[in-house]
């Protein structure tokens, strides 16, 4: 049975880098949403801490998520994004039950 995957990534940004991150996300969100195997992408912000964000994405299969994570789109977007972090990101890959 093929398992659908949900990916949650928590990112904490340097306060003066938040707007730069939002521009990166805005420029790449539709490309990610249209990436083969991606069925959903949302950006969430912690209400009481405007420097902390979560991405919530859904993937048809674990393989489709891995193809995305090895793609030039991910490598470029993640490379630009991680330079803005205040602390290391946390990520979880979850199987849908």
Phi and psi restraints in degrees (value plus and minus 20) as a CYANA .aco file:
   2 UNK   PHI    -100.6   -60.6
   2 UNK   PSI     107.9   147.9
   3 UNK   PHI    -114.5   -74.5
   3 UNK   PSI     106.1   146.1
   4 UNK   PHI     -89.4   -49.4
   4 UNK   PSI     130.0   170.0
   5 UNK   PHI    -140.5  -100.5
   5 UNK   PSI     122.7   162.7
   6 UNK   PHI    -136.6   -96.6
   6 UNK   PSI     115.5   155.5
   7 UNK   PHI    -140.1  -100.1
   7 UNK   PSI     105.5   145.5
   8 UNK   PHI    -140.0  -100.0
   8 UNK   PSI     107.9   147.9
   9 UNK   PHI    -146.7  -106.7
   9 UNK   PSI     105.0   145.0
  10 UNK   PHI    -119.3   -79.3
  10 UNK   PSI     107.5   147.5
  11 UNK   PHI    -149.9  -109.9
  11 UNK   PSI     109.4   149.4
  12 UNK   PHI    -132.5   -92.5
  12 UNK   PSI     103.4   143.4
  13 UNK   PHI    -125.5   -85.5
  13 UNK   PSI     134.0   174.0
  14 UNK   PHI     -80.6   -40.6
  14 UNK   PSI     115.5   155.5
  15 UNK   PHI     -72.4   -32.4
  15 UNK   PSI     -57.7   -17.7
  16 UNK   PHI    -103.6   -63.6
  16 UNK   PSI     -16.0    24.0
  17 UNK   PHI    -131.2   -91.2
  17 UNK   PSI     -21.6    18.4
  18 UNK   PHI     -80.4   -40.4
  18 UNK   PSI     -66.7   -26.7
  19 UNK   PHI     -82.9   -42.9
  19 UNK   PSI     -57.4   -17.4
  20 UNK   PHI     -83.4   -43.4
  20 UNK   PSI     -62.6   -22.6
  21 UNK   PHI     -81.1   -41.1
  21 UNK   PSI     -65.1   -25.1
  22 UNK   PHI     -79.8   -39.8
  22 UNK   PSI     -55.8   -15.8
  23 UNK   PHI     -86.8   -46.8
  23 UNK   PSI     -61.7   -21.7
  24 UNK   PHI     -81.9   -41.9
  24 UNK   PSI     -66.1   -26.1
  25 UNK   PHI     -83.2   -43.2
  25 UNK   PSI     -64.4   -24.4
  26 UNK   PHI     -78.9   -38.9
  26 UNK   PSI     -60.5   -20.5
  27 UNK   PHI     -92.6   -52.6
  27 UNK   PSI     -44.6    -4.6
  28 UNK   PHI    -130.3   -90.3
  28 UNK   PSI     -34.5     5.5
  29 UNK   PHI     -77.0   -37.0
  29 UNK   PSI     -68.4   -28.4
  30 UNK   PHI     -87.4   -47.4
  30 UNK   PSI     -54.2   -14.2
  31 UNK   PHI     -84.0   -44.0
  31 UNK   PSI     -60.9   -20.9
  32 UNK   PHI     -87.4   -47.4
  32 UNK   PSI     -66.0   -26.0
  33 UNK   PHI     -78.6   -38.6
  33 UNK   PSI     -52.3   -12.3
  34 UNK   PHI    -113.0   -73.0
  34 UNK   PSI     -17.6    22.4
  35 UNK   PHI     -88.1   -48.1
  35 UNK   PSI     117.2   157.2
  36 UNK   PHI     -73.1   -33.1
  36 UNK   PSI     106.8   146.8
  37 UNK   PHI      77.8   117.8
  37 UNK   PSI     -37.3     2.7
  38 UNK   PHI    -103.4   -63.4
  38 UNK   PSI     106.2   146.2
  39 UNK   PHI    -131.0   -91.0
  39 UNK   PSI     -28.5    11.5
  40 UNK   PHI    -187.7  -147.7
  40 UNK   PSI     121.6   161.6
  41 UNK   PHI    -167.9  -127.9
  41 UNK   PSI     111.0   151.0
  42 UNK   PHI    -160.4  -120.4
  42 UNK   PSI     124.8   164.8
  43 UNK   PHI    -129.7   -89.7
  43 UNK   PSI     109.4   149.4
  44 UNK   PHI    -142.6  -102.6
  44 UNK   PSI     126.3   166.3
  45 UNK   PHI    -141.1  -101.1
  45 UNK   PSI     117.6   157.6
  46 UNK   PHI     -88.0   -48.0
  46 UNK   PSI     106.0   146.0
  47 UNK   PHI     -77.4   -37.4
  47 UNK   PSI     -62.8   -22.8
  48 UNK   PHI    -116.4   -76.4
  48 UNK   PSI     -15.6    24.4
  49 UNK   PHI    -166.3  -126.3
  49 UNK   PSI      72.0   112.0
  50 UNK   PHI     -88.8   -48.8
  50 UNK   PSI     -19.5    20.5
  51 UNK   PHI    -117.1   -77.1
  51 UNK   PSI     -23.2    16.8
  52 UNK   PHI    -132.3   -92.3
  52 UNK   PSI     107.8   147.8
  53 UNK   PHI    -149.0  -109.0
  53 UNK   PSI     136.3   176.3
  54 UNK   PHI    -146.7  -106.7
  54 UNK   PSI     118.6   158.6
  55 UNK   PHI    -123.2   -83.2
  55 UNK   PSI     121.7   161.7
  56 UNK   PHI    -148.0  -108.0
  56 UNK   PSI      93.5   133.5
  57 UNK   PHI    -150.7  -110.7
  57 UNK   PSI     132.4   172.4
  58 UNK   PHI    -141.7  -101.7
  58 UNK   PSI     122.2   162.2
  59 UNK   PHI    -151.5  -111.5
  59 UNK   PSI     123.7   163.7
  60 UNK   PHI     -80.3   -40.3
  60 UNK   PSI     -58.6   -18.6
  61 UNK   PHI    -167.6  -127.6
  61 UNK   PSI     144.4   184.4
  62 UNK   PHI     -82.1   -42.1
  62 UNK   PSI     -56.8   -16.8
  63 UNK   PHI     -81.9   -41.9
  63 UNK   PSI     -62.3   -22.3
  64 UNK   PHI     -83.9   -43.9
  64 UNK   PSI     -56.1   -16.1
  65 UNK   PHI     -84.4   -44.4
  65 UNK   PSI     -63.7   -23.7
  66 UNK   PHI     -86.3   -46.3
  66 UNK   PSI     -57.8   -17.8
  67 UNK   PHI     -80.7   -40.7
  67 UNK   PSI     -64.6   -24.6
  68 UNK   PHI     -81.3   -41.3
  68 UNK   PSI     -65.4   -25.4
  69 UNK   PHI     -85.5   -45.5
  69 UNK   PSI     -37.1     2.9
  70 UNK   PHI    -125.3   -85.3
  70 UNK   PSI     -12.4    27.6
  71 UNK   PHI    -105.6   -65.6
  71 UNK   PSI     136.2   176.2
  72 UNK   PHI     -77.6   -37.6
  72 UNK   PSI     -54.4   -14.4
  73 UNK   PHI     -80.4   -40.4
  73 UNK   PSI     -69.8   -29.8
  74 UNK   PHI     -85.2   -45.2
  74 UNK   PSI     -66.3   -26.3
  75 UNK   PHI     -78.2   -38.2
  75 UNK   PSI     -63.1   -23.1
  76 UNK   PHI     -87.8   -47.8
  76 UNK   PSI     -70.8   -30.8
  77 UNK   PHI     -83.3   -43.3
  77 UNK   PSI     -66.7   -26.7
  78 UNK   PHI     -87.0   -47.0
  78 UNK   PSI     -58.7   -18.7
  79 UNK   PHI     -80.3   -40.3
  79 UNK   PSI     -61.0   -21.0
  80 UNK   PHI     -91.5   -51.5
  80 UNK   PSI     -60.2   -20.2
  81 UNK   PHI     -89.2   -49.2
  81 UNK   PSI     -66.2   -26.2
  82 UNK   PHI     -86.6   -46.6
  82 UNK   PSI     -39.2     0.8
  83 UNK   PHI     -88.7   -48.7
  83 UNK   PSI     -36.5     3.5
  84 UNK   PHI    -117.2   -77.2
  84 UNK   PSI     -23.0    17.0
  85 UNK   PHI     -88.3   -48.3
  85 UNK   PSI     126.1   166.1
  86 UNK   PHI    -106.8   -66.8
  86 UNK   PSI     -55.1   -15.1
  87 UNK   PHI    -164.0  -124.0
  87 UNK   PSI     143.5   183.5
  88 UNK   PHI     -79.2   -39.2
  88 UNK   PSI     120.9   160.9
  89 UNK   PHI     -91.2   -51.2
  89 UNK   PSI     135.2   175.2
  90 UNK   PHI    -136.1   -96.1
  90 UNK   PSI     118.9   158.9
  91 UNK   PHI    -157.4  -117.4
  91 UNK   PSI     125.9   165.9
  92 UNK   PHI    -152.6  -112.6
  92 UNK   PSI     114.1   154.1
  93 UNK   PHI    -127.5   -87.5
  93 UNK   PSI     103.4   143.4
  94 UNK   PHI    -139.9   -99.9
  94 UNK   PSI     114.3   154.3
  95 UNK   PHI    -103.3   -63.3
  95 UNK   PSI     117.3   157.3
  96 UNK   PHI    -101.2   -61.2
  96 UNK   PSI     117.2   157.2
